[in-house]
């Protein structure tokens, strides 16, 4: 039968299905649109708009991933719902370039998000009919999904810029509802390996956008110097990939897998939902900064906004991972050993960027990332002994 599986989670290994992988493709477009918004010399307003427009789709991806995690269902109904969410998110991605100032695009963005909340309602509603402790109270999906969808749709009638304030209030209300849930009906059903895999696949998407940015930017600056900057940028991204999937992702799977009951839910919520928002946002910022560094490789130095996107992105990346390590219970002293230089070196590069050539900025950041990787590998060898 093609129905929601109401059985408790089993130790059986799960992996992302073809539907989830197809669904993730819309975030490839989202990543490209968001990274492009930070291209060149972004200012404080551009960074604020980037984070504000990135959080709703990221939050929806997290919600849909959790629903797929909890309920094994490959029915035509679920497929149609996920494809509908994909269409809504594609509309939001198309509206991103001017959603922070164009009333029409902002309306499409809001209606697209409202549509995804209705999809989420459809995915969660069968859980209101599950037996016993697995049952979800009907008022939760009604308030968290339906009421939210109606209010997001109604926000279209609010003039700019007050519409953005309404969005902020609605997102805050969603956070409050989630934080008060405490994992009721979820505890014992999370497939932690599947969740870590899905988050890792999203990290691959944003790293992939960074590689695309490097390749396409060389088309605008076909010089030896641009090629050198692109090569250094690739070293930076390769080091981040290596350290994330050898250490960050592995540690997350071990820590989440060993947690039990409500603690497992709270760790998954905080690490996968909240802290990884900053991890992925940081990589998207670096993608924009690297593209600008390649195109501006012939100049004396990079624009200030590009340096903040690139070096500031790396600092945020390390800060987010420090937060994850602390959330897992790592001692502050052991985290500070790598977090302080990981955050401090990029910030020093920001301060000195006016005196540094673009290639030197990328070289210093790549050296920090490689040094971080070598330290992690050395520490892992010591622990293995």
C-alpha positions as CSV (number, residue, x, y, z in Angstrom):
1,X,0.0,0.0,0.0
2,X,1.2,3.5,-0.8
3,X,0.5,5.0,2.6
4,X,2.5,6.8,5.3
5,X,4.5,4.3,7.3
6,X,3.4,4.6,10.9
7,X,5.9,2.1,12.3
8,X,8.7,3.4,14.6
9,X,12.0,4.0,12.9
10,X,14.2,0.9,12.5
11,X,18.0,0.7,12.3
12,X,17.7,-0.1,8.6
13,X,19.9,2.2,6.5
14,X,18.1,4.8,4.4
15,X,19.4,7.0,1.6
16,X,18.0,9.9,-0.4
17,X,15.6,8.7,-3.2
18,X,15.4,9.9,-6.8
19,X,12.5,12.3,-5.8
20,X,14.7,14.1,-3.2
21,X,17.6,14.3,-5.6
22,X,15.4,15.8,-8.3
23,X,13.8,18.2,-5.8
24,X,17.3,19.4,-4.8
25,X,17.9,20.7,-8.3
26,X,15.8,23.7,-7.7
27,X,18.3,24.8,-5.0
28,X,21.0,24.7,-7.6
29,X,19.1,27.6,-9.3
30,X,18.5,29.2,-5.9
31,X,22.2,29.0,-5.0
32,X,23.1,30.7,-8.3
33,X,20.6,33.5,-7.9
34,X,21.7,34.2,-4.3
35,X,25.4,34.1,-5.0
36,X,24.9,36.4,-8.0
37,X,23.3,39.0,-5.6
38,X,26.6,39.3,-3.8
39,X,28.7,39.6,-7.0
40,X,30.9,42.6,-7.3
41,X,31.0,45.1,-4.4
42,X,28.0,44.3,-2.2
43,X,27.1,46.6,0.7
44,X,25.5,46.0,4.1
45,X,22.0,46.1,2.5
46,X,23.0,43.5,0.0
47,X,24.2,41.1,2.7
48,X,21.1,41.7,4.8
49,X,18.9,41.0,1.8
50,X,20.9,37.9,0.9
51,X,20.4,36.4,4.4
52,X,16.8,37.4,4.5
53,X,15.9,35.9,1.2
54,X,17.9,32.8,1.7
55,X,16.4,31.8,5.1
56,X,12.8,31.0,3.9
57,X,13.8,28.5,1.2
58,X,16.4,27.0,3.4
59,X,13.8,26.6,6.2
60,X,11.4,25.0,3.8
61,X,14.0,22.6,2.6
62,X,14.7,21.6,6.2
63,X,11.0,21.1,6.9
64,X,10.5,19.0,3.8
65,X,13.6,16.9,4.5
66,X,12.4,16.2,8.1
67,X,8.9,15.1,6.8
68,X,10.6,12.7,4.3
69,X,12.8,11.5,7.1
70,X,9.9,10.7,9.4
71,X,7.4,9.2,7.0
72,X,8.5,6.7,4.4
73,X,6.0,7.3,1.6
74,X,6.5,7.0,-2.1
75,X,2.9,7.4,-3.1
76,X,1.7,9.4,-6.1
77,X,0.2,11.8,-3.6
78,X,3.5,12.6,-2.0
79,X,5.3,12.8,-5.3
80,X,2.8,15.4,-6.6
81,X,3.1,17.4,-3.3
82,X,7.0,17.4,-3.6
83,X,6.9,18.4,-7.2
84,X,4.4,21.2,-6.3
85,X,6.8,22.4,-3.7
86,X,9.6,22.3,-6.2
87,X,7.6,24.5,-8.6
88,X,6.8,27.0,-5.8
89,X,10.5,27.2,-4.8
90,X,11.5,27.7,-8.5
91,X,9.1,30.7,-8.6
92,X,10.8,32.1,-5.5
93,X,14.2,31.6,-7.1
94,X,13.1,33.5,-10.2
95,X,11.9,36.4,-8.0
96,X,15.1,36.6,-5.9
97,X,17.1,39.1,-8.0
98,X,14.8,42.0,-7.1
99,X,12.6,40.6,-4.4
100,X,14.0,43.1,-1.9
101,X,12.8,46.1,-3.8
102,X,10.4,45.2,-6.6
103,X,6.8,44.8,-5.3
104,X,5.8,42.4,-8.1
105,X,8.8,40.1,-7.5
106,X,8.3,40.3,-3.7
107,X,4.7,39.2,-4.2
108,X,5.8,36.1,-6.3
109,X,8.3,35.3,-3.6
110,X,5.7,35.5,-0.8
111,X,3.1,33.5,-2.8
112,X,5.7,30.9,-3.6
113,X,6.5,30.4,0.1
114,X,2.8,30.3,0.9
115,X,2.5,27.5,-1.6
116,X,5.2,25.5,0.1
117,X,3.5,25.8,3.5
118,X,0.4,24.3,1.9
119,X,2.5,21.4,0.6
120,X,3.9,20.9,4.0
121,X,0.4,20.8,5.4
122,X,-0.4,18.0,2.9
123,X,2.7,16.0,3.9
124,X,2.0,16.3,7.7
125,X,-1.8,15.9,7.8
126,X,-1.7,12.1,7.5
127,X,0.3,12.1,10.7
128,X,-2.7,13.5,12.6
129,X,-4.4,10.1,12.1
130,X,-1.5,7.9,13.3
131,X,-2.0,5.7,16.4
132,X,-0.9,6.4,19.9
133,X,2.2,8.5,20.7
134,X,3.0,8.8,16.9
135,X,-0.1,10.9,16.4
136,X,0.5,14.6,15.7
137,X,-2.1,17.0,17.2
138,X,-4.1,18.5,14.3
139,X,-3.7,22.1,15.6
140,X,0.1,21.9,15.0
141,X,0.0,21.5,11.2
142,X,-3.0,23.8,11.0
143,X,-1.1,26.6,12.8
144,X,2.4,25.9,11.6
145,X,1.4,25.3,7.9
146,X,-2.1,26.5,7.0
147,X,-2.3,29.7,9.1
148,X,1.3,30.5,8.0
149,X,0.4,30.0,4.4
150,X,-2.6,32.3,4.6
151,X,-0.7,35.0,6.3
152,X,2.2,34.8,3.8
153,X,-0.3,35.1,1.0
154,X,-2.0,38.1,2.8
155,X,1.3,39.8,3.1
156,X,1.1,40.6,-0.6
157,X,-1.4,43.4,0.3
158,X,1.1,45.0,2.7
159,X,3.1,47.8,1.0
160,X,6.9,47.8,0.9
161,X,9.0,48.0,3.0
162,X,6.5,46.9,5.8
163,X,5.9,43.7,3.9
164,X,9.4,42.5,4.9
165,X,8.6,43.2,8.6
166,X,5.6,41.0,8.3
167,X,7.7,38.2,6.8
168,X,10.1,38.6,9.7
169,X,7.3,38.3,12.2
170,X,5.8,35.2,10.5
171,X,9.2,33.5,10.4
172,X,9.7,34.3,14.1
173,X,6.3,32.7,14.9
174,X,7.3,29.6,13.0
175,X,10.5,29.4,15.1
176,X,8.5,29.7,18.3
177,X,6.1,26.9,17.3
178,X,9.0,24.7,16.4
179,X,10.9,25.5,19.6
180,X,7.9,24.6,21.8
181,X,7.3,21.3,20.0
182,X,10.2,19.5,21.8
183,X,10.0,16.7,19.3
184,X,6.6,15.4,20.3
185,X,5.7,12.5,17.9
186,X,9.2,12.7,16.4
187,X,11.4,11.1,19.1
188,X,12.5,7.6,18.1
189,X,11.6,8.1,14.4
190,X,14.5,10.1,13.1
191,X,16.9,8.4,10.8
192,X,20.0,10.3,11.7
193,X,22.2,8.9,8.9
194,X,19.6,9.9,6.3
195,X,19.4,13.4,7.8
196,X,23.2,13.8,7.8
197,X,23.3,12.6,4.2
198,X,20.6,15.1,3.1
199,X,22.4,18.0,4.7
200,X,25.7,16.9,3.2
201,X,24.1,16.8,-0.3
202,X,23.0,20.4,0.3
203,X,26.5,21.4,1.2
204,X,27.6,19.7,-2.1
205,X,25.1,22.0,-3.9
206,X,26.6,25.2,-2.5
207,X,30.2,24.0,-3.0
208,X,29.2,23.1,-6.6
209,X,27.9,26.6,-7.1
210,X,31.3,27.9,-5.9
211,X,33.0,25.7,-8.5
212,X,30.6,26.9,-11.2
213,X,31.4,30.5,-10.2
214,X,35.1,29.9,-10.6
215,X,34.7,28.3,-14.1
216,X,32.3,30.9,-15.5
217,X,34.2,33.9,-14.1
218,X,37.3,32.8,-16.0
219,X,35.3,33.2,-19.2
220,X,35.1,37.0,-18.4
221,X,38.8,37.2,-17.5
222,X,40.8,34.8,-19.7
223,X,44.3,35.7,-18.4
224,X,47.1,33.8,-16.6
225,X,46.5,35.8,-13.5
226,X,42.8,35.0,-13.5
227,X,43.7,31.3,-14.0
228,X,46.0,31.4,-11.0
229,X,43.3,33.0,-8.8
230,X,40.8,30.4,-9.9
231,X,43.3,27.6,-9.2
232,X,43.8,29.0,-5.6
233,X,40.1,29.3,-5.2
234,X,39.7,25.6,-6.2
235,X,42.3,24.7,-3.5
236,X,40.3,26.6,-1.0
237,X,37.0,24.8,-1.9
238,X,38.7,21.4,-2.1
239,X,40.1,21.9,1.4
240,X,36.7,22.8,2.7
241,X,35.1,19.8,1.1
242,X,37.8,17.5,2.5
243,X,37.5,18.7,6.1
244,X,33.7,18.8,6.0
245,X,33.1,15.3,4.8
246,X,36.0,13.6,6.5
247,X,35.4,15.3,9.9
248,X,32.3,17.5,10.1
249,X,29.8,15.2,8.5
250,X,31.3,12.1,10.2
251,X,31.2,13.7,13.6
252,X,27.6,14.8,13.1
253,X,26.5,11.2,12.2
254,X,28.3,9.8,15.2
255,X,26.9,12.3,17.7
256,X,23.4,12.3,16.3
257,X,23.4,8.5,16.1
258,X,24.5,8.1,19.7
259,X,22.0,10.5,21.1
260,X,18.6,9.2,22.3
261,X,15.1,10.5,22.8
262,X,14.5,14.2,22.9
263,X,18.2,15.0,22.9
264,X,18.5,13.4,19.4
265,X,15.7,15.6,18.1
266,X,17.1,18.8,19.7
267,X,20.6,18.2,18.4
268,X,19.2,17.4,14.9
269,X,17.1,20.6,15.0
270,X,19.9,22.9,16.1
271,X,22.7,21.4,14.0
272,X,20.9,20.5,10.8
273,X,18.3,23.2,10.9
274,X,19.8,26.3,12.4
275,X,23.6,26.1,12.4
276,X,23.9,24.7,8.9
277,X,22.0,27.7,7.6
278,X,25.1,29.7,8.4
279,X,27.4,27.0,7.0
280,X,25.7,27.0,3.6
281,X,25.2,30.8,3.6
282,X,28.9,31.2,4.2
283,X,29.8,29.0,1.2
284,X,27.5,30.9,-1.0
285,X,29.1,34.2,0.0
286,X,32.5,32.7,-0.8
287,X,31.2,31.6,-4.2
288,X,30.4,35.2,-5.0
289,X,33.7,36.5,-3.6
290,X,35.7,34.0,-5.6
291,X,33.9,34.9,-8.8
292,X,34.7,38.6,-8.2
293,X,38.3,37.8,-7.3
294,X,38.9,36.0,-10.6
295,X,37.3,38.8,-12.7
296,X,39.1,41.5,-10.7
297,X,42.4,39.6,-10.7
298,X,44.1,42.3,-12.8
299,X,43.3,45.1,-10.3
300,X,45.5,46.2,-7.4
301,X,43.0,45.0,-4.8
302,X,39.5,43.6,-4.4
303,X,36.4,45.8,-3.7
304,X,35.6,45.9,0.0
305,X,32.3,44.0,-0.4
306,X,33.9,41.2,-2.3
307,X,36.5,40.7,0.4
308,X,33.7,40.6,3.0
309,X,31.9,38.0,0.9
310,X,35.0,35.9,0.5
311,X,37.0,36.3,3.7
312,X,34.0,37.1,5.9
313,X,32.3,34.0,4.4
314,X,35.2,31.8,5.5
315,X,35.1,33.3,9.0
316,X,31.4,32.7,9.2
317,X,31.9,29.1,8.0
318,X,34.4,28.4,10.8
319,X,32.2,30.2,13.4
320,X,29.2,28.0,12.4
321,X,31.3,24.8,12.8
322,X,32.5,26.1,16.1
323,X,28.9,26.5,17.2
324,X,28.2,22.9,16.0
325,X,31.1,21.5,18.0
326,X,30.0,23.4,21.1
327,X,26.4,22.2,20.6
328,X,27.8,18.6,20.5
329,X,29.4,19.2,23.9
330,X,33.0,19.8,22.9
331,X,35.0,21.7,25.5
332,X,35.4,25.4,24.7
333,X,39.2,25.2,25.0
334,X,39.5,22.4,22.4
335,X,37.2,24.2,20.0
336,X,39.0,27.6,20.4
337,X,42.3,26.0,19.3
338,X,41.1,25.8,15.7
339,X,38.1,28.2,15.8
340,X,40.1,31.3,16.8
341,X,42.6,31.2,13.9
342,X,39.8,30.0,11.6
343,X,37.8,33.1,12.3
344,X,40.7,35.5,13.0
345,X,42.8,34.9,9.9
346,X,40.0,35.7,7.5
347,X,39.1,38.8,9.5
348,X,42.8,40.0,9.4
349,X,42.7,39.5,5.6
350,X,39.6,41.8,5.5
351,X,41.5,44.5,7.5
352,X,44.5,44.2,5.2
353,X,42.7,43.7,1.9
354,X,43.3,47.3,0.7
355,X,47.0,46.4,0.5
356,X,46.7,42.9,-0.9
357,X,46.4,41.9,-4.5
358,X,43.4,39.6,-5.3
359,X,45.6,36.5,-5.8
360,X,47.2,37.1,-2.4
361,X,43.8,37.4,-0.7
362,X,42.7,34.0,-2.1
363,X,46.2,32.5,-1.4
364,X,46.0,33.4,2.3
365,X,42.5,32.1,2.7
366,X,43.4,28.9,0.8
367,X,46.4,28.5,3.1
368,X,44.2,28.8,6.2
369,X,41.7,26.2,4.9
370,X,44.5,23.8,4.1
371,X,46.1,24.4,7.5
372,X,42.8,23.7,9.1
373,X,42.5,20.4,7.2
374,X,46.0,19.3,8.2
375,X,45.4,20.1,11.8
376,X,42.2,18.1,11.8
377,X,43.9,15.1,10.2
378,X,46.8,15.3,12.7
379,X,44.4,15.4,15.6
380,X,42.4,12.4,14.1
381,X,45.7,10.4,13.9
382,X,46.5,11.1,17.5
383,X,43.1,10.0,18.6
384,X,43.3,6.9,16.5
385,X,46.6,5.9,18.3
